[in-house]
């Protein structure tokens, strides 16, 4: 990691002026990312956005951020929107100390009133635009190492940062990359939950996150393999009241649920004590359902240790166990009070479990995030091999944020949230047919191939099925499998998303666009199964 400084803040917060002064005080080079873009391209950021759109500018900005962060020890002033990109935030974290410049919105509006720089993203009313922008960026602006009051004289603000810089050690401690809130939409518990994403979780950082639980003693339900493989995780968790079990689909049974509930009772776990679910999606499902049932509901904290869980299953509040003929058939909607995702925990995952996470990220990109899809195409193989930790984090965060947005609009799956089942309807049936021996990621990948085959006959983009195959092949997913078609069809009849005997299907029509249909014919289903059968 470099020993540089990166300044975060809204337009007008003083990133450039404070940055220049700070660089002089520290004897470091200063880089203004927006100025560098204009110098190298001959166009200002505002003109880029106006002429080519914001998405095009953000891609250009990412390359400029990479160049700036390559200057060891530099003080960097990025554009206010640069930290929105997860890859940029990873680069800034690696570069050094991240400092947030806090200034009241009214003061910012007054400063901008006399500024000649055009800021198209703020609109015609600076104060309203600043307020909107502050809300949109709150989760990433909170994820800094230090926040300072920047409503003062430039040199004084720079000196405060310089003094803090001398006493900060960033090599080993927890580094936050995203710190957001989400609506829980549940009558029991707080109206909002918190999601924190970062790297290298410590006992001190985790204890601070648990502080809102009034120092209650948490109950820990953890995957024993994760505890053994991740000493940092084991050290971060309270040592008392730990229940260890081996995760996997076989743990999602009534018997396992009863054992866990009996343990909670025997330990005297009270209704207001948080239950911390630590492991992959299966542990999160089992522990989450136990939290919903024990004393009719106790606070749930999800601490996912797999890519799949961080990108998808720990989010949204659906917790469940299986029946012999139906996956996730018995469950509840019990949103977590707190979700903590540590990207460093993914480093020890075997390739097959990494592949599970990529399947969920690919699904999310198909549903509604073409940039996420492109990131899987471009950097998925390197993320799978472990050679690109920045991409691992960025993929997981983008998928998580897409799911959070959809769940916010439809928390109980009455409408839009059903799109998250893309690839899962048939995928779950394949898992049931295999007696849950088929890895979830492979099941989803096969499900995606099957529905892409159906969608091709219903007007999807002509090359979409081929693009899906190309990405899956590059990531090492099997494109076909031996299975009993009758058993798969029977498992579909037990799917919990059926209504009045009709199966709902989510079909990918283009990257970032899906459609829900309920009229897939037996012939279409048979052809789709044939497309994935070995």
Buried (B, 14 or more C-beta within 10 A) or exposed (E): EBBBBBBBBBBBBBBBBBBBBBBBBBEBBBBBBBBBBBEEEEBBBBBBBBEEEBEEBBEBBBEBBEEBBEBEBBBBBBBBBBBBBBBBBBBBBBBBBBBBBBBEBEEBBBBBEEEEEEBEBBEEEBBEBBBBBBEEBEBBBBBBBBBBEBBEEBBEBBBBBBEBBEEBEBEEBBBBBBBBBBBBBBEEBBEEBBBBBBBBBBBEBBEEBBEBBEEBBBBBBBBBBBBEBBEBBBEBBBEEBBBBBEBBBEBBBEEBBEBBBEBBEEBEBEEEBBBBBBBBBBBBBBBBBBBBBBEEBBBBBBBBBBBBBBBBBBBBBBBBBBBEBBBBBBBBBBBBBBBBBBBBBBBBBEEEBBBBBBBBBBBBBBBBBBBBBBBBBEBBBBBBEBEBBBBBBBBBBBBBBBBBEBBEEBBEBEEBBBBBBBBBBBBBBBBBBBEBEBBBBBBBBBBBBBBBBBBBEEEBBEEBBEBBBEBBEEBBBBBEBEBEEEBBBBBBEBBEBBEEEEBBBBBBBBBBBBBBBEEBEEEBBEBBBEBBBE
